[in-house]
Amino acid sequence: MLVKEKFIFFGLIGAVHFNVALGIELKTAFQSKAPPRYFIEDDNAKGICVDIIADLNKRLEKNNIKIVSINIDMPISRLKEYLKSGALDVFLCLSKNKDREKIYQYSTPLYKMQYTFAKLTTNSFEFNGENSLKGFAFGVLQGTNSAKRLGMVKGVTIFALHSIDQGYKMLLHKRIEAMFYHNLGLGWNIKKNNEFKGKIILVDNPFITKEQYMVFSQKVSKEVITKVEKALSTMYIDGAVSVIMENYGVAKY
């Protein structure tokens, strides 16, 4: 966390050092290849979390606090290490677990990430517990935690795929019952591709829901975190977070 200071010198009375705090910069970084939370388009960082930070910074101006990115393309493993060491002050977003709670400070929940299924609009399939999955084939993203979790369910066939688009094309050809991933990625791929709009929807009941949090380094003071959270709360009150999520195809969060 950087505290900017201004030094004023008056030549007539000697070198008088005035320490005037101008503001606090909270260092963050943007995650690599994590659409729609973070992605690069035309050499610019975009995404849900990028937009939340931009709006949040406007609301934090009166507190002289600003969240500043030092890197727009950082792997998540390095992000977590930088947060742990204090090289970064804040990151949007991570879920909670017992090990992380020993290392980081957490905000109140920012949004809910739902691991769920995308299906054809003409398909009556709905998730109603693991037994409702038996006998069906599903697409998953290769190497993801969601793929590992669905792979633990007995009686299902799994296709490990390289992209959501690949899964959606399999859906259109009725080679799988549904595509399994989180609602952010599934919704975003429908919104940005006219080939899928109106043909693919998300099921009503999610498989797993995990709350996502703004995460702070232990070096950030409670006072600063409280001010950031207060500004963030106004984004919920006036609907700014809802607008941002909907802009990226996430209607329910």
Buried (B, 14 or more C-beta within 10 A) or exposed (E): BEEEEEEEEEEEEEEEEEEEEEBBBBBBBBBBEBBBBBBBEEEEBBBBBBBBBEBBBEBBEEBBBBBBBBBBEBBBEBBBEBBBEEBBBBBBBBBBEEEBEEEBBBBEBBBBBBBBBBBBEEBEBEBEEBEEBEEBEBBBBEEBEBBEBBEEBEEBEBBEBEEBBBBBBBBEEEEBBBBBBBBBBBBBBBBBBEEBEEBBBBBEEBBEEBBBBBBBBEEBEEEBBEBBEEBBEEBEEEEBBBEBBBEBBBEEB
